Amino acid sequence: MRAIRQYQFGGPEVLVLDDVPDPDPAAGQVRVAVEAAGVHFIDTSIRAGARMGPYPLPGLPMTPGREIAGTVDAAGAGVDETWLGRRVVGHLGQASGGYAERAIIPVESLHELLDGVDVDAAIASIGTGRTAIIALDVAEIGPDDVVLVTAAAGGIGSLLVQAAGPHLGATVVGLAGGPEKVALVRSLGVDAVDYLVDEWATTVADLLGSRSPTVLVDGVGGPIGTAAASLVANGGRVVRIGYSSGSLGADSDMLAAAGVEERWVVGPKAAPLTVPVREF
């Protein structure tokens, strides 16, 4: 089969297309004929050799890709053979292996796709969608909240602004970088501000008038996350879902001094990654 392989850590140029043997599922595993694979921010970090959280980097050579969707075409010992032929989506975890024509995954990691669900939508939901749902639960957003979301044009951010605003009834301002991303966020039914423009925090304050944000969901950190956190009212909460800038931004002491509660979805203080199924 064909697979994207990497033999060293680095930029996109380390990824090469190779011919490799088809993998065989072991006991408790299935093989999936891959129709779609997710390209996630964490995938790029692993490719570059940057550890994300407590997990070790995979050994080399490796096939990247932690999210797959496709059809089960082989089953290992102990697996119910009714899985064969089913359309599925699954998360491979740090083991990766998704950028290939076929991938191995534990059967307990599978989710069967309902008729009419496209594989690209399933891929977007299995990791990114799960994180968004957890963030919503951790943030406890209600209709009286005023919510800021950084990286609002991204995968998680775009789901959050739609759920928090049109569905949960909160006042939402999405923060994004550049006119195209700002336009995308506005198309999702919420206000948006470009945080690459000088004095953007003043623009947010002007937009909200007498109201102050009660919730910040931040996946950027760094100076942008710090500036956004400074807008949150006393008694509000900052929900951390990542720090793509490479630094955390507003630290715990700063938030505590401002009377702002700090909550985590990812990282050493993360909430458990188990939530009830919800529909929006």
N, C-alpha and C positions, 0 to 999 in steps of 0.2 A: 504494500500500500504506500501511498504518498503521505508524508508528514512534514510539518515544519519542525526543524531541529535547531538546537543551539549547542555549540561546543565550548562556548566561553560566555561570560557575562559581559554586557555592553549595550550599545544602542541597537536600533532596529536592524542595522547592517549585520549583526551576528546571527540573524535568523536565516536559515537556508532550507530549501526544499530538497528532501531526500526520499529515496526509496528504502523502506524498512519492512521487516517481516510483519505479517498480520499478527496482532496479539491474541492470545487465547485466554479466555476467562478462567480463573481459578474457582475453587468452591466459594459459593456465596456471591459470585460476581456475574455480570453479563457483559457482552460486547455490544456496542451501539454503532451502527452505521451513521456517521455524523453528517447531518445536513446543515447545521449551523453551530458556530462556536463563539462564545463571548470574548470580546477584547475589553478588558477591565483595567482600571488604573493600577490595581495591584498586580496584574499580569505584567505590566510594563516595569514595575518596580522589581519584581522577581527576575525578569529578563536582564535588568541592569545590575543585579547582584545586591540589591538593597533589601535588607530584612524588614518585614512588616510585622511589628508586634513580636510575640514570643516564639514564632515559628521559625525553624531553621530553613535555610535555603535548600532547594533540591539539589541532588548530585547531578553532575554533567557527564555525558551529554543528556539532554532532556528534550521533551516535546512540551512546549508551553500550552496554556489554555486550561482554565478551571471550570468552564461552563459549557455544556454540550446539549444539543437536542438532535433527535434522529429516531431511528427505528432499531429495536433490539433484534440482532441477527444471530446471536449465539448465547448459550447459558451454561454456566459452570455447574459443578455437582451441587445438589441440594437446592437448586433454584427451580421454582415452579415454572414448568415449560409454557404455561399460558402467557408468560411475558414475551415469548417469541412473536415477532411481528407487531408488537405494540409501539406506538409513537410515544416517546418519552422525553423528559428533560431532567437534567441532574447536575449537581455541583460536585466536582472532583476533588475539591480541597487543594491542599498544598501539593498533592501528588501530581496534579496537572495532567497533560496528555491529550488535551482537547483539539489542538490544531493538527488534526489528522483525519484520514478517511474513516478510521475506526478507533474507538476508544474503549477502555475497560473501566467499569464503575461498579461499586458494591450495589447489590440489588436494593438494599434499604435506602440508598440515596436517590432512587428513581421516583419520578412523579409522572403518571400517565397523562398525556395530553388529551383534552376533550376535543371532539370534532369541532372544526372551525377555528381552533387556536393555531396560529401560525408559529413556526419554530422561532422566528426572530422575536416575536412578542414573548414567547416562553423564555428565551435566553435573557431578555431584559428583566424578567421577573424573578428568576431563580436566585440571583444574588442581589442585584440592585433593588428589586422590588421588596425582597425580604428586609433589607436594611432600612428602606423607607418606612415600612410598616412598623418595625421596631422603634424607629425614631419617633413616629407619631405616638406610639404608646408611651414611650419614655417622656416625651414632651407634654403629654396630657393636654393637648390643644382643644380649646372650646370656642364657642362663637364670640365670647367677650375678649378673646386674646388679640393682640397685635403681634404679628409674627414676621421676623426677618429670616430669610433663607439665603445663605451665600452659595455661590456656584449654582444659581437657580436654573441655569440652562443645561446643566449636566443631567446625567441619568437619574441619580437620587433626587437632586434638587427639583427637577421638572415634575417628578411624581409628588414630592412634598408640597409644592405650591398648589397643585391641583387638588390634593386631598385636604389641605389645611384651609384653602379659600373656598372654592366652589362647593365642596362637599361638607366640610365641618363648619363653615360659616365665619371663620376668623377673617380679620383684616390682614392681608398678606402683602409684603413688599419683597419681591425677588431681587437679589443683587447679582449682577452678572457683568462680565467684562467685554465691552465693545458693543456697537450698535446692533449687529446682527443677533447677538445673544439676548440683548435687551428686548428686541422685537419678538424673538421667540417666546420669551417669558411672558410678555404682554399678550401674546396670542393664546396663552393658557388661561387667561381670564383674571390676571392679577396685575397690580402695579409693578413697575420695575425701574431700577436705578443702575446706572453704569458706574461701577466702582473703580474704573480706570480713569475717570474724570476727576480733576481736582475738586475738593470740597464736596465730594459725593455724600458724606455724612450729613452735611448741612441740607443737601437736597432731600434726603430721607426725612429729616426733621421738619422741613417745610411742607413736605408732602403729607405728613401725618398731623400737622397742626398742633392742637393741644394734647394729642395722645402720644404716648411713648411706647416703644416695643415692650411687650411682656415676655416674649420668647425669641431667642435667637437659635436657629439650627445652623451650625457652622461646620463645614467640611473643608475650609480653606486654612484657617489659622493665620499666623504671621501678622503683619501690619493690618491687613484687611479684617481679619478676625478680631483683632484688638479694637479697631475703630468701631466695628459693628457691636461688640460687647459693651463699649462705652455708652451706647445709646439705650441699652436695656434698663428699664425702670427698676427702682428698689422693689424687692419682692418678686422680681422676674426670674427667669431661668435661661441658662445657656446650655444647649444640648450639643455635645461634641460628637460629630460623626466621622471625623478625620481631620487631617491637616496637610492638604496637598501642597501647601507652600513649603513644607519641610520643617516648620516650627509651629509650636502650639498656639502662639498668640497670647491672649489675655490669660495670665496665670491665676491659680486658685486664690492667692492672696488678694489680687486686684478685684476679683469677683466678690470675694467675701466682704471686702471693705466697702463695696458698693451695694451690699445687701442682695446680691444676685446668687442664686443657687446654681451649682455646676452639676450637670448630669452627663453621663457617658453612654454612647452606643457602641463605640469601638475603643480599643486600648485597654490599659491595665485595670480600669475601673468600669469596664463595659457591663451593661445589663445582660442577663442571660439571653441567648439568641433563640428563645422559644416564645412564641406569641400565638394566641388563638387565630384561626382563619377569619379574615375580615373581608368584606366586599365594599366597594365604593361605586 
